[in-house]
Amino acid sequence: MGPVYTPPEQRGRGWAGNAVAEVSRLLRADSAGVCLFTDQANPTSNRLYARLGFRPLVDMANLVVVP
């Protein structure tokens, strides 16, 4: 699942958190595994995701090699 983004002027209203919670609930109710990619540098979203039951599994990096 991702990316999840809320425009700055809409933040703090629970829109993204509710959307992630509901999509996760629907997927899990259908016995689907749910994986959420998140930005480690965003403690606000990471706290929310932890409250929703997500836990860190692996760190990934996106590298661009320029010749």
MDTraj code that builds the backbone (N, CA, C; nanometers):
import mdtraj as md
import numpy as np

residues = "MET GLY PRO VAL TYR THR PRO PRO GLU GLN ARG GLY ARG GLY TRP ALA GLY ASN ALA VAL ALA GLU VAL SER ARG LEU LEU ARG ALA ASP SER ALA GLY VAL CYS LEU PHE THR ASP GLN ALA ASN PRO THR SER ASN ARG LEU TYR ALA ARG LEU GLY PHE ARG PRO LEU VAL ASP MET ALA ASN LEU VAL VAL VAL PRO".split()
xyz = np.array([
    [0.0853, -0.1157, 0.0000],
    [0.0000, 0.0000, 0.0000],
    [0.0905, 0.1227, 0.0000],
    [0.0629, 0.2147, -0.0851],
    [0.1392, 0.3379, -0.0866],
    [0.1375, 0.3989, -0.2248],
    [0.1694, 0.5203, -0.2429],
    [0.1960, 0.6164, -0.1347],
    [0.0666, 0.6729, -0.0762],
    [0.0776, 0.7161, 0.0476],
    [-0.0330, 0.7844, 0.1152],
    [0.0137, 0.9277, 0.1369],
    [-0.0649, 1.0216, 0.0878],
    [-0.0245, 1.1621, 0.0967],
    [-0.1457, 1.2472, 0.1303],
    [-0.1261, 1.3416, 0.2198],
    [-0.2287, 1.4399, 0.2514],
    [-0.1696, 1.5778, 0.2280],
    [-0.2353, 1.6630, 0.1488],
    [-0.1860, 1.7992, 0.1298],
    [-0.1746, 1.8712, 0.2642],
    [-0.0745, 1.9556, 0.2786],
    [-0.0515, 2.0211, 0.4080],
    [-0.1757, 2.0885, 0.4670],
    [-0.2564, 2.1515, 0.3830],
    [-0.3730, 2.2230, 0.4361],
    [-0.4836, 2.1292, 0.4855],
    [-0.4731, 1.9989, 0.4556],
    [-0.5734, 1.9009, 0.4982],
    [-0.5240, 1.8109, 0.6113],
    [-0.3998, 1.8291, 0.6534],
    [-0.3420, 1.7418, 0.7552],
    [-0.4033, 1.7660, 0.8925],
    [-0.3951, 1.6636, 0.9760],
    [-0.4443, 1.6753, 1.1126],
    [-0.5927, 1.6475, 1.1259],
    [-0.6572, 1.6039, 1.0193],
    [-0.8012, 1.5755, 1.0223],
    [-0.8316, 1.4261, 1.0222],
    [-0.7271, 1.3428, 1.0115],
    [-0.7457, 1.1987, 1.0171],
    [-0.7810, 1.1332, 0.8850],
    [-0.7759, 1.2075, 0.7750],
    [-0.8168, 1.1538, 0.6455],
    [-0.7288, 1.0362, 0.6032],
    [-0.5988, 1.0568, 0.6005],
    [-0.5076, 0.9507, 0.5559],
    [-0.5093, 0.8330, 0.6532],
    [-0.5103, 0.8615, 0.7817],
    [-0.5136, 0.7546, 0.8811],
    [-0.6385, 0.6693, 0.8688],
    [-0.7521, 0.7337, 0.8506],
    [-0.8767, 0.6591, 0.8336],
    [-0.8760, 0.5785, 0.7047],
    [-0.8206, 0.6355, 0.5993],
    [-0.8144, 0.5636, 0.4714],
    [-0.7257, 0.4395, 0.4841],
    [-0.6086, 0.4547, 0.5439],
    [-0.5176, 0.3410, 0.5615],
    [-0.5821, 0.2366, 0.6521],
    [-0.6454, 0.2804, 0.7586],
    [-0.7098, 0.1856, 0.8502],
    [-0.8196, 0.1073, 0.7795],
    [-0.9031, 0.1741, 0.7017],
    [-1.0144, 0.1056, 0.6357],
    [-0.9671, 0.0124, 0.5248],
    [-0.8743, 0.0572, 0.4429],
    [-0.8223, -0.0299, 0.3363],
    [-0.7540, -0.1514, 0.3980],
    [-0.6770, -0.1308, 0.5021],
    [-0.6104, -0.2424, 0.5705],
    [-0.7124, -0.3400, 0.6277],
    [-0.8177, -0.2856, 0.6901],
    [-0.9217, -0.3706, 0.7482],
    [-0.9899, -0.4547, 0.6399],
    [-1.0243, -0.3922, 0.5291],
    [-1.0903, -0.4646, 0.4208],
    [-1.0007, -0.5749, 0.3636],
    [-0.8742, -0.5429, 0.3431],
    [-0.7821, -0.6423, 0.2892],
    [-0.7618, -0.7582, 0.3857],
    [-0.7427, -0.7256, 0.5121],
    [-0.7221, -0.8316, 0.6117],
    [-0.8469, -0.9168, 0.6289],
    [-0.9655, -0.8553, 0.6182],
    [-1.0904, -0.9307, 0.6286],
    [-1.1034, -1.0302, 0.5144],
    [-1.0372, -1.0001, 0.4032],
    [-1.0375, -1.0896, 0.2870],
    [-0.9172, -1.1833, 0.2905],
    [-0.8517, -1.1927, 0.4066],
    [-0.7343, -1.2780, 0.4290],
    [-0.6147, -1.2392, 0.3429],
    [-0.6087, -1.1144, 0.3032],
    [-0.4942, -1.0671, 0.2248],
    [-0.3849, -1.0166, 0.3185],
    [-0.2618, -1.0366, 0.2786],
    [-0.1507, -0.9776, 0.3512],
    [-0.1402, -0.8309, 0.3136],
    [-0.1029, -0.7478, 0.4064],
    [-0.0936, -0.6043, 0.3810],
    [0.0474, -0.5579, 0.4128],
    [0.1079, -0.4908, 0.3175],
    [0.2420, -0.4352, 0.3344],
    [0.2343, -0.2861, 0.3059],
    [0.2891, -0.2069, 0.3934],
    [0.2858, -0.0626, 0.3795],
    [0.4286, -0.0108, 0.3702],
    [0.4605, 0.0570, 0.2618],
    [0.5907, 0.1209, 0.2482],
    [0.5805, 0.2596, 0.3087],
    [0.6766, 0.2930, 0.3947],
    [0.6715, 0.4213, 0.4641],
    [0.8078, 0.4883, 0.4628],
    [0.8081, 0.6152, 0.4894],
    [0.9307, 0.6938, 0.4960],
    [0.9801, 0.6938, 0.6407],
    [1.0975, 0.6374, 0.6627],
    [1.1522, 0.6312, 0.7987],
    [1.1708, 0.7698, 0.8596],
    [1.1833, 0.8716, 0.7771],
    [1.2078, 1.0073, 0.8260],
    [1.0786, 1.0783, 0.8661],
    [0.9643, 1.0101, 0.8601],
    [0.8373, 1.0724, 0.8950],
    [0.7807, 1.0076, 1.0212],
    [0.8176, 1.0609, 1.1383],
    [0.7730, 0.9979, 1.2632],
    [0.6221, 1.0059, 1.2847],
    [0.5568, 1.1075, 1.2299],
    [0.4120, 1.1210, 1.2470],
    [0.3387, 1.0044, 1.1833],
    [0.3687, 0.9777, 1.0564],
    [0.3002, 0.8671, 0.9890],
    [0.3418, 0.7331, 1.0487],
    [0.4665, 0.7187, 1.0864],
    [0.5129, 0.5917, 1.1426],
    [0.4453, 0.5601, 1.2758],
    [0.4191, 0.6610, 1.3591],
    [0.3441, 0.6382, 1.4839],
    [0.2022, 0.5918, 1.4517],
    [0.1410, 0.6565, 1.3538],
    [0.0057, 0.6171, 1.3138],
    [0.0035, 0.4730, 1.2647],
    [0.0966, 0.4381, 1.1769],
    [0.0996, 0.3030, 1.1218],
    [0.1221, 0.1994, 1.2315],
    [0.2053, 0.2313, 1.3294],
    [0.2275, 0.1393, 1.4415],
    [0.0978, 0.1202, 1.5202],
    [0.0212, 0.2280, 1.5414],
    [-0.1074, 0.2167, 1.6112],
    [-0.2063, 0.1313, 1.5326],
    [-0.1916, 0.1291, 1.4003],
    [-0.2804, 0.0496, 1.3158],
    [-0.2354, -0.0960, 1.3058],
    [-0.1242, -0.1306, 1.3729],
    [-0.0794, -0.2690, 1.3754],
    [0.0329, -0.3031, 1.2802],
    [0.0821, -0.2049, 1.2063],
    [0.1957, -0.2312, 1.1182],
    [0.3229, -0.2341, 1.2011],
    [0.4184, -0.3145, 1.1556],
    [0.5478, -0.3209, 1.2251],
    [0.6579, -0.3229, 1.1202],
    [0.7748, -0.2685, 1.1558],
    [0.8862, -0.2669, 1.0600],
    [0.9326, -0.4090, 1.0274],
    [0.9583, -0.4334, 0.9007],
    [1.0101, -0.5638, 0.8584],
    [1.1474, -0.5535, 0.7956],
    [1.1655, -0.4544, 0.7102],
    [1.2913, -0.4422, 0.6375],
    [1.3130, -0.2971, 0.5977],
    [1.4386, -0.2568, 0.5932],
    [1.4748, -0.1247, 0.5411],
    [1.5148, -0.1413, 0.3954],
    [1.4695, -0.0485, 0.3117],
    [1.5022, -0.0551, 0.1700],
    [1.5625, 0.0777, 0.1270],
    [1.6375, 0.0731, 0.0202],
    [1.6966, 0.1949, -0.0359],
    [1.6709, 0.1950, -0.1869],
    [1.6518, 0.3127, -0.2388],
    [1.6353, 0.3304, -0.3819],
    [1.7582, 0.4066, -0.4314],
    [1.8449, 0.3385, -0.5044],
    [1.9695, 0.3980, -0.5473],
    [1.9666, 0.4226, -0.6978],
    [2.0215, 0.5357, -0.7383],
    [2.0333, 0.5666, -0.8806],
    [2.1805, 0.5753, -0.9124],
    [2.2246, 0.4967, -1.0086],
    [2.3644, 0.4980, -1.0489],
    [2.3743, 0.5817, -1.1765],
    [2.4533, 0.6875, -1.1695],
    [2.4699, 0.7772, -1.2839],
    [2.6080, 0.7494, -1.3445],
    [2.6101, 0.7173, -1.4739],
    [2.7399, 0.6882, -1.5369],
    [2.8290, 0.8117, -1.5460],
])
top = md.Topology()
chain = top.add_chain()
for i, resn in enumerate(residues, 1):
    res = top.add_residue(resn, chain, resSeq=i)
    for name in ("N", "CA", "C"):
        top.add_atom(name, md.element.get_by_symbol(name[0]), res)
traj = md.Trajectory(xyz[None], top)
